[in-house]
Amino acid sequence: MRRLSPTVVTLIFFILLDSMAFYVAYVKRNINHVPVAMSGLAPEITWKAFDGSSHTLKDLAGHVVVLHFWAAWCPPCRQEFPRLLKAAADNPDTMFLTISSDDTLDKPEQFVKEMQSAAGTKSPKNVLYAWDPSRTITYDQFLTISYPETIFIDGSGHMRRKVSAPLDWSNKGVKEYLQELRSTK
């Protein structure tokens, strides 16, 4: 039987130690937070738009809301976002609240410009851009730990589905699901 070298054993030790430290930090951070139930009402959130103005989820009452979490550094987000903008243009009666958790505002602003260019469109009026640098909404309220992530909220404010992966916004099933949500207001 072959023995592991001291370097490999040390590496494994530090990987395990780092993993435990991450887990403890995650549990400590979320100890007072209850995971979001997908059948319950969406928590009341207040967000800052890129222009600094504050808004609440109540402002969107009566609308189907696509709550989309992303970051400018996220490669899958870069692939998905132009399609999300096109889907928003195709669904003008659905509100798309997109929340960036980037540290500085210049990154998400540049990201949006690049994604509009890639989509070949300006942002439709039903796309809202929010910035969450403290990650209070992203991590603490919705427990989002991977990007992109999308939560579908019906017109009565109930969360119906959470997708923790890029979506194909041109997919027939996604289009039908948005229509279904709109018809059950």
N, C-alpha and C positions, 0 to 999 in steps of 0.2 A: 504494500500500500504506500502511495506517494504522500509525503508530508508537504504541508503548505509552507512557503517561505515566510520568514518573519515579516517581510514587507507586506505580503498579502494578508497575513493575520492582523497586522496593525491597520491596514486599510479597511478591512471588514469591521474591526472594532470601532473605528472612527465613523464609519457609515452608520452603524447601529446606534452609536452615541448621538450622532446628529439627528437621526430619525426619531429617537426618543425625545430629544430636546424640542424638535418641531411639534411632535404630538402633544407634549406637555403645554407648550405655548398655545397651541390651537385650542386645547381643552380649556385652559385658563381664560383665554379670550372669549370663548363661547359658553362659559359655564352658566351664565344668566340668560341665555338665549334659547328659545324653543324653535326647532326647525319649522319652516314654513309649511303648513299643510296645504296641499293643492286643492282642497275642496272648500277651504275657508275664505273669508274676506281678505283681500290684500291689505297689509298693514298700511296705516296712513303714513305717508312719507312726504317730506318737504325736500325739494332739490333746488340747486342753483343752476340756472341756465348759463350758457357761455357768456352772456352779457352781464351776469351778476344778479339778475332778478331771481326772486324766489317764487316757487310754485308748489302746489300740493297735488296729490293724486285726486283729491276731491274736485279739483278744477276740471278733471276729465270725466266726471260722473256722467253715466249714460252712454259712454262710448266704449267700444271694445278697445282694449289697450294691449299693445305688444310691448312688453317691458324687456329691453334688450341690453345686456351688460357686455362691455367690450373694453379693449385697451389698444392703444396705438401700436404697441410693441408686439402684439399678438398676430402671428402669420395667418391662422385660420380666420381671424376677424377681418383681415385685409382681403381675403378671398371672398368672404360672405357679404360684407357690407354693401358693395355696389348692387348686389342682387336684392338686398333688403330695401335699398332706396327705390329700386324699380318696383318691388312689391308694394311699397307705400304709395307710389304713384298710381298703381293699379287698384288700390283699396283706399280711396280718399276718405271714406267714412270710418276708417280705423285709425286710431292714434298710435304712433310708434314713438315711444319714449325710450331714447337710447342714452345709456349712462356709461360714461367713461370713468375709469378709476385711475387714470394717469396722474402722476405727481404734480405736473405743471400744466397749465392751460394751453400753452403753445403747442404741445404735442397733439391733443385731441383736435384742436382747431386746424392744424396742418393735415391731420388724418382725414378730417371731413372734406377739406378741399380736394385732396387726392382721390378720395372715394367718389365724390361728385364727378370729377373728371373721368374716372374709370367707368362710372355708370353712364356717362354722357348726359347728365341731367343736373339741374340745381335741386336742392332739397325741396321736396313737396312740403306744403304748408302743414301737413299732418305728421311731420317728423320733428320731434323735439329733441334738443341736445342738452344733456345734463352732465355736470362734472361733479364727481364724488372723490376728491383727493384723499379725504380721511377714511374712505371706504366704509362709512357708517351705513349707508344704504346697501352697498354691495355685499359686504361681509357680515355686518352685525344684524341687519334686518332680513336679508334674503339668503344668507349663508352661501353666497356664490364664491367658489374657490377655483373655478376654471372658466376660461373664456373661449369662445363666446357662449353666453347662456341667455335663453329666452324664456320668459314666462308670459303665458296668454291669460288675460283677465277679461271676463265677460262684461257686458254692459251693466250688470248689477254689482260689479266690483269683486266678484268671486274669482279666485285663481283656478284655472282649469287644467293647465298643463305646463310642465317645466321641461325644457330641452337643454341639456348641458353638452352641446355639440353644435357645430355649424349646421345651419339648415339650408336646404335647397329651396329657396323662396319661389322658384318657378315650378316646383313640384305640384302636380294636380291635387294631391292629398292635403298639402299645406293651404292651397287656395280654397279647397272645399271646407277645411276646418275653420278658416277665417269667416267664410260665408255662414257656416253653421253657428258660430259664436254671434254673428251679427243678427241672425234670425231668431235667437233666443233671448234678446234684450229684455 
